[in-house]
């Protein structure tokens, strides 16, 4: 049982992009990496086998808030943790539930102790404190577990953003204290990543990044972005945080984003990404491809019998035609949701693998600038 480690393998000479290798007790993760979101223990409409063979996923996410409510800790503990419960044998990252408490739950009350909230399922009341969230994530069993934080909305006034950031920092100290007094649950290492907050105020982001860096955690996260702020602002604060965070630890930008967002943030020094966009948009007929964005509902694809995207190393992308997928989506056939979701995820994993290849080849900047234009085209 060893703590997570990170080997920085290559740094681009023109940009701040880099490649690396994260090693956990459940396997290795090559960075930059995209992590499919498996909210309630599954990536929607995609099997674990498809995640391995088609998507080429190396790590997936589980959601603390949702898993705590259903199936509940008793079931997860009896199963031996989420890895055994859902038969995913590679690394798992669990978020802290903080974002869901603040975005989904009605009538939540925030105090120094934690967050009192109502379940979106049955209205029952629950209290999440930093200590309880650490205990819950121990039971779920993620290889990487996230600190309990408050994600302020955009825009936030300065006083609120500062107060929120300082609360997040105090909660972080309590997360570390709780983790240090409790053992790893299932015989493998669980690693806490703290989260930078500070909204869109540079001095607060500086203070938060410096505080988080001082904790010498095995990895660090940037939170509170991609919540409605302009894209250029997201890039500015991502780069600013990366400049402060230690270079020898992985950097995780939470909840980002579009394929072009990901490339821009890789350029600024980010290693890890997650987002529901590839699966959510796929279920709603939007496909991301190596040539641009497709709305598969459009009539123009009705008789297009070419593969969805034959550039992607994914059997579904190469095997099924645009015409067939359009037919399935129009017919509301479940298979359509699966094909679209698997394709979009495989595209995201292909994209970060391509980024890795071009960073190592030394031509990332020119490739990225070309790709960002191509990927945003509406086909």
C-alpha positions, 0 to 999 in steps of 0.5 A: 500500500503506497501513497499516490505518486507522480512522475513528471515525464516531459515539459513543453519548451514553448508552453506550460503543457506537460506529460506525466504518470500517476501511480495508484494502488489500482494502476497507472494513469498517463497524463494529461488525462480525461476522467469519465464521470460515473455519478452513481457508480456508473457512467451513464449508458456505458458499461465498465467493459466498454470504458476499458475496451472502447473508451480506453478510460484509465480512471473514472469518478464517483459522486459522494453526494449521490452514492451516499444517498443511494445505494448508501454507505451500508451497501457500499461497505458490505460490497467492499467499496465502490471498486468491488460494487461496480466491478471497476478495477482501475483507479477511482476519484471521488468528489466531496459532494460539496458541489452537489450540496450547493447546486442540487439540494434545496434549503441547504444551510451553511455553517462553520460545522458544515452543510445541512441539506435536503435529499433531492430523492426524498427530502430527508435532511443530512449534515455534511461536515468535513469529517463526515465527508472524509468518512464517507469517501473512506467507505466509498473507497476512492483512490483519490478523494477530494476535500470538502469545499464551498464552490461560490457561484459566479459572479460573487462579490469580493466579501463573499468570495473571501469568506467562502475561501477562508471557510474552505481552508478551515474545512481543509485542515479538518479534512486532513486531521480526520484523514490522519486519524482514520486508516485506509479502508480496504487495504489500499492508499486513499489520497486527499487532493485539496481544492483552490477557491477564490472566485475570480479575484486574483489576490484570493486565488493567489492566497488559496493556491499558496495555502493549498500548495503549503499542504504538500498533498499528493495532488492538487485541484483547481475548483470554482471555475467553469461556473459561468465566468467568461472562457478567457477568465477561466484560462487566466485563473487556471494558468495563475493557479498552475504557476503557483502549484508545485510542478511535481504534483498532478494538477486537476481542473474540476468540471472542465469542459469542452474539447477546446477548453481542455486543450487550452488548459493543458497548454496552461499546465493542467494534468487532469480533467473531468466533465459530464459533457461528453455523455450528457451532450451525447445523449442529446444528439451532440457528437464531438469528432476530430473534424468538428461538432455534429448534431446527429438529429439534423436531416443532413446525416439521414443518408450519410453512411460514413463512420461516425469518426474513423480517426478515433480508435474506437470500434463504435466510432468506426463501425456504426454510420452517422445515418444509423446513429441518427435513426436510433436517436430519432427512434429513441432507441437506448442503443443510440444513447450508448453509441453516442456516449461511448463515441464522445468519451472515446473522442475525449480520451483520444484527444488527450492522448494526442495532446500527450503525443504532441507534447512529447514530439515538441509541436504541441503549440502548433497542433493545438492552435490548429485543433482548437479551430477544427474542433469548434466547427459545426458540421 
